[in-house]
Amino acid sequence: MPKQDVDSFLSELSKDYKIFIFTTRNSLDVAEWLIKYDLRKYISNITNVKAPAFAYIDDRAIKFNGDYSKTLEKLKKFKPYWNIV
């Protein structure tokens, strides 16, 4: 079962970003889960290859702590270390 409000979070995120799911799990299983909860429409790709990206939302990058609005806020404020002025 997805976390509450994931649909609006992914909808908002997909307006400005392509969303890739990086996972070591079986991609067909992940796709089926996304389809079951009508979330596949937001996802560009499911892969086990980590592509170059502007940012990663993860528990070790832009940290997701369960609050979608705070995650979006962090992403909008994100600047790579070489771009901090």
ROTINU-800519 format. One line per field, with one value per residue: residue in three letters; x, y, z of N, C-alpha, C, O in turn. Coordinates in steps of 0.001 Angstrom, whole numbers, plus 500000, padded with zeros to 6 digits. Layout:
BEGIN
resn ALA / ...
neast X / ...
nnorth Y / ...
nup Z / ...
caeast X / ...
canorth Y / ...
caup Z / ...
ceast X / ...
cnorth Y / ...
cup Z / ...
oeast X / ...
onorth Y / ...
oup Z / ...
This chain:
BEGIN
resn MET / PRO / LYS / GLN / ASP / VAL / ASP / SER / PHE / LEU / SER / GLU / LEU / SER / LYS / ASP / TYR / LYS / ILE / PHE / ILE / PHE / THR / THR / ARG / ASN / SER / LEU / ASP / VAL / ALA / GLU / TRP / LEU / ILE / LYS / TYR / ASP / LEU / ARG / LYS / TYR / ILE / SER / ASN / ILE / THR / ASN / VAL / LYS / ALA / PRO / ALA / PHE / ALA / TYR / ILE / ASP / ASP / ARG / ALA / ILE / LYS / PHE / ASN / GLY / ASP / TYR / SER / LYS / THR / LEU / GLU / LYS / LEU / LYS / LYS / PHE / LYS / PRO / TYR / TRP / ASN / ILE / VAL
neast 500850 / 500677 / 502090 / 500030 / 498921 / 500828 / 500191 / 499577 / 502065 / 503818 / 502599 / 503014 / 505837 / 506424 / 505797 / 507983 / 510180 / 511693 / 510845 / 512557 / 512741 / 515024 / 516092 / 516909 / 515159 / 512865 / 511980 / 509573 / 507822 / 507799 / 506684 / 504136 / 503109 / 503047 / 501185 / 498936 / 498278 / 497756 / 499926 / 501885 / 501816 / 503308 / 505945 / 508990 / 510873 / 511895 / 514590 / 517770 / 520046 / 521862 / 521359 / 522943 / 521858 / 519983 / 519267 / 518823 / 516205 / 516057 / 516978 / 519490 / 520254 / 518631 / 516860 / 514127 / 511743 / 509196 / 507450 / 505925 / 505623 / 507722 / 509851 / 509583 / 510065 / 512754 / 513926 / 513426 / 515021 / 517494 / 520952 / 523835 / 527080 / 529052 / 527710 / 526921 / 526527
nnorth 498822 / 502186 / 505209 / 507724 / 510434 / 510114 / 510152 / 512883 / 513972 / 512704 / 513601 / 516384 / 516444 / 515275 / 517258 / 518917 / 517260 / 514242 / 511080 / 508447 / 505149 / 503662 / 500537 / 497400 / 495429 / 493218 / 494548 / 494166 / 493375 / 495717 / 497500 / 496331 / 496781 / 499584 / 500018 / 498791 / 500642 / 502864 / 504571 / 504380 / 506080 / 508323 / 507649 / 507505 / 505536 / 502302 / 500968 / 499240 / 500569 / 503326 / 506368 / 509431 / 512324 / 515252 / 515294 / 512943 / 511354 / 509880 / 507762 / 508560 / 510810 / 513497 / 513513 / 511458 / 511602 / 510764 / 512882 / 514424 / 517137 / 518476 / 517178 / 517995 / 520713 / 520653 / 519673 / 521747 / 523728 / 522655 / 522694 / 521814 / 521173 / 522655 / 524797 / 526491 / 529613
nup 500000 / 499072 / 500509 / 501977 / 499932 / 497931 / 495227 / 494577 / 495199 / 493334 / 490990 / 491125 / 491189 / 488720 / 486929 / 486522 / 486419 / 485146 / 486269 / 487572 / 488695 / 490653 / 491394 / 492927 / 492894 / 491153 / 488110 / 486739 / 488769 / 490275 / 488405 / 488110 / 490688 / 490706 / 488661 / 489781 / 491772 / 490272 / 489605 / 487746 / 485560 / 486139 / 486071 / 484374 / 483873 / 485043 / 486582 / 487073 / 486855 / 487769 / 486580 / 485430 / 487155 / 488140 / 490814 / 493486 / 495133 / 498102 / 500851 / 501355 / 499966 / 498771 / 501365 / 502065 / 504440 / 504896 / 504581 / 502050 / 501166 / 502449 / 501236 / 498543 / 498940 / 499827 / 497474 / 495649 / 496749 / 496492 / 495729 / 493980 / 495452 / 494084 / 493168 / 495100 / 496399
caeast 500000 / 501482 / 501846 / 498995 / 499313 / 501884 / 499720 / 499782 / 503516 / 504377 / 502033 / 503754 / 507227 / 506518 / 505627 / 509290 / 511250 / 511433 / 510990 / 513092 / 512848 / 516228 / 515856 / 517476 / 514017 / 512416 / 511300 / 508189 / 507064 / 507641 / 505720 / 502804 / 502695 / 502715 / 499936 / 497874 / 497908 / 497602 / 501056 / 502836 / 501752 / 504283 / 507286 / 509598 / 511583 / 512265 / 515893 / 518763 / 521221 / 521702 / 521731 / 523249 / 520621 / 520097 / 519181 / 518212 / 515411 / 516437 / 517279 / 520893 / 520502 / 517590 / 516282 / 512686 / 511414 / 507777 / 506657 / 506099 / 505790 / 509091 / 510757 / 509516 / 510726 / 514190 / 514332 / 513408 / 516131 / 518738 / 522019 / 525050 / 528107 / 529815 / 526828 / 526497 / 527159
canorth 500000 / 503412 / 506217 / 508700 / 511612 / 509854 / 510542 / 514325 / 514202 / 512310 / 514493 / 517650 / 516182 / 514949 / 518474 / 519515 / 516266 / 512865 / 510251 / 507111 / 504340 / 502845 / 499472 / 496083 / 494510 / 492861 / 495709 / 493807 / 493420 / 497137 / 498052 / 495827 / 497491 / 500951 / 499932 / 498459 / 501847 / 503935 / 505493 / 504147 / 507207 / 509345 / 507081 / 507418 / 504267 / 501515 / 500455 / 498914 / 501366 / 504685 / 507319 / 510786 / 513048 / 516495 / 514946 / 511668 / 511361 / 508593 / 507941 / 508959 / 511951 / 514380 / 512485 / 511357 / 511187 / 510492 / 514090 / 514792 / 518574 / 518834 / 516640 / 518915 / 521939 / 520391 / 519537 / 523077 / 524501 / 521913 / 523182 / 521003 / 521862 / 523578 / 525881 / 527213 / 530943
caup 500000 / 499034 / 501538 / 501652 / 499158 / 496959 / 493902 / 494389 / 495224 / 492036 / 489994 / 491238 / 490818 / 487289 / 486131 / 486238 / 486405 / 484759 / 487460 / 487352 / 489906 / 490694 / 492358 / 492637 / 492825 / 489820 / 487548 / 486405 / 490022 / 490621 / 487447 / 488474 / 491896 / 490292 / 487897 / 490739 / 492512 / 489286 / 489739 / 486645 / 484624 / 486518 / 486060 / 483044 / 483704 / 486222 / 486164 / 488101 / 486488 / 488271 / 485535 / 485908 / 487447 / 488893 / 492228 / 493836 / 496366 / 498663 / 502268 / 501444 / 499084 / 499291 / 502234 / 502227 / 505806 / 505016 / 504358 / 500643 / 500967 / 502855 / 500217 / 497413 / 499365 / 499788 / 496077 / 495033 / 497309 / 496302 / 494868 / 494147 / 496220 / 493252 / 492755 / 496306 / 496422
ceast 500898 / 501146 / 500776 / 499618 / 500425 / 501463 / 499961 / 501268 / 504128 / 503852 / 502799 / 505191 / 507367 / 506286 / 506971 / 510416 / 510769 / 511712 / 511431 / 513102 / 514085 / 516029 / 516585 / 516375 / 513659 / 511570 / 509852 / 507296 / 506786 / 506600 / 504300 / 502255 / 502267 / 501386 / 498758 / 497364 / 497817 / 498701 / 502038 / 502912 / 502784 / 505734 / 507808 / 510260 / 511806 / 513533 / 516737 / 520080 / 520978 / 522258 / 522140 / 521949 / 520927 / 520124 / 518558 / 517417 / 515512 / 516588 / 518734 / 521231 / 519598 / 516706 / 514763 / 512399 / 509925 / 506880 / 506912 / 506346 / 507184 / 510112 / 510758 / 510234 / 512251 / 514702 / 514404 / 514565 / 517492 / 519683 / 523212 / 526149 / 528872 / 528985 / 526315 / 527271 / 526688
cnorth 501245 / 504335 / 507179 / 509890 / 511377 / 510289 / 512024 / 514682 / 513874 / 513193 / 515815 / 517484 / 515974 / 516156 / 519037 / 518508 / 514961 / 512013 / 508855 / 506393 / 503474 / 501807 / 498202 / 495026 / 494231 / 494006 / 495403 / 493827 / 494866 / 497776 / 497600 / 496536 / 498908 / 500982 / 499684 / 499706 / 503087 / 505005 / 505382 / 505327 / 508292 / 508911 / 506936 / 506075 / 503615 / 500788 / 500028 / 499621 / 502800 / 505658 / 508655 / 511566 / 514341 / 516197 / 513569 / 511866 / 509959 / 508801 / 508367 / 510136 / 513081 / 513439 / 512586 / 510792 / 510951 / 511687 / 514591 / 516279 / 519027 / 518332 / 517544 / 520221 / 521780 / 520321 / 520901 / 523938 / 523870 / 522614 / 522261 / 521818 / 522892 / 524780 / 526673 / 528536 / 531696
cup 500000 / 500205 / 501043 / 500926 / 498147 / 495557 / 493647 / 494397 / 493869 / 490912 / 489974 / 490763 / 489311 / 486384 / 485683 / 486059 / 485780 / 485974 / 487049 / 488691 / 489744 / 491783 / 491949 / 492597 / 491371 / 489257 / 487148 / 487642 / 490430 / 489704 / 487777 / 489701 / 491541 / 489530 / 488835 / 491453 / 491607 / 489408 / 488575 / 485689 / 484925 / 486304 / 484636 / 482814 / 485063 / 485821 / 487360 / 487796 / 486939 / 487240 / 486155 / 486087 / 488176 / 490385 / 492365 / 495109 / 496922 / 500162 / 502458 / 500537 / 499573 / 500085 / 502310 / 503606 / 505999 / 504767 / 502938 / 500459 / 501376 / 501836 / 498993 / 497726 / 499319 / 498354 / 495399 / 495519 / 497035 / 495340 / 495070 / 494807 / 495392 / 492816 / 493960 / 496365 / 497634
oeast 501791 / 500074 / 500638 / 500724 / 500926 / 502299 / 500499 / 501688 / 504876 / 504589 / 503183 / 505695 / 508326 / 506555 / 507082 / 511497 / 509591 / 512725 / 510757 / 513443 / 514181 / 515822 / 516840 / 516638 / 514108 / 510564 / 508996 / 506142 / 505687 / 505731 / 503367 / 501068 / 501237 / 500565 / 497704 / 496168 / 497803 / 498421 / 502933 / 503951 / 503100 / 506643 / 507157 / 510223 / 511894 / 513546 / 516462 / 521108 / 519994 / 523470 / 521733 / 521046 / 522000 / 520912 / 517858 / 517902 / 515104 / 516350 / 519181 / 522412 / 519784 / 515914 / 514199 / 512760 / 509438 / 505659 / 507984 / 507207 / 507770 / 511126 / 511823 / 510932 / 512956 / 515774 / 515346 / 515046 / 518527 / 519275 / 523570 / 526138 / 529305 / 529504 / 525365 / 528501 / 527095
onorth 501353 / 504251 / 507414 / 510311 / 512334 / 510750 / 512386 / 515592 / 514680 / 513502 / 516298 / 518315 / 516449 / 516082 / 519575 / 518868 / 514615 / 512210 / 508176 / 506989 / 502662 / 502146 / 497968 / 493861 / 494938 / 494389 / 496286 / 494251 / 495199 / 498512 / 498401 / 496859 / 499383 / 501875 / 500304 / 499829 / 504216 / 506200 / 506217 / 505559 / 509099 / 509738 / 506324 / 505534 / 504289 / 500066 / 500400 / 499315 / 503420 / 505758 / 508975 / 511472 / 514501 / 516781 / 513094 / 512478 / 508985 / 509895 / 508523 / 510433 / 513574 / 512677 / 513646 / 509655 / 510937 / 511535 / 515122 / 516655 / 519882 / 518988 / 517837 / 520770 / 522664 / 520840 / 521176 / 524794 / 524476 / 523071 / 521955 / 523046 / 523908 / 525685 / 527447 / 528557 / 532837
oup 500841 / 500802 / 499843 / 501266 / 497557 / 494780 / 492600 / 493683 / 493315 / 489976 / 488909 / 490007 / 488702 / 485185 / 484581 / 485594 / 485869 / 486645 / 486274 / 489713 / 488824 / 492949 / 490768 / 492298 / 490468 / 489853 / 487211 / 487570 / 490873 / 490171 / 487729 / 489753 / 492020 / 489739 / 488692 / 491714 / 492096 / 489324 / 488443 / 485071 / 484051 / 486356 / 483789 / 481710 / 486089 / 484823 / 488501 / 488399 / 486534 / 487052 / 487272 / 485256 / 488758 / 491129 / 491470 / 496061 / 496289 / 500672 / 503595 / 500356 / 500686 / 499531 / 502581 / 503912 / 507129 / 504742 / 502649 / 499664 / 500712 / 501600 / 498451 / 496874 / 498831 / 498045 / 494655 / 494777 / 497312 / 494272 / 496208 / 494720 / 495936 / 492163 / 493831 / 496378 / 497849
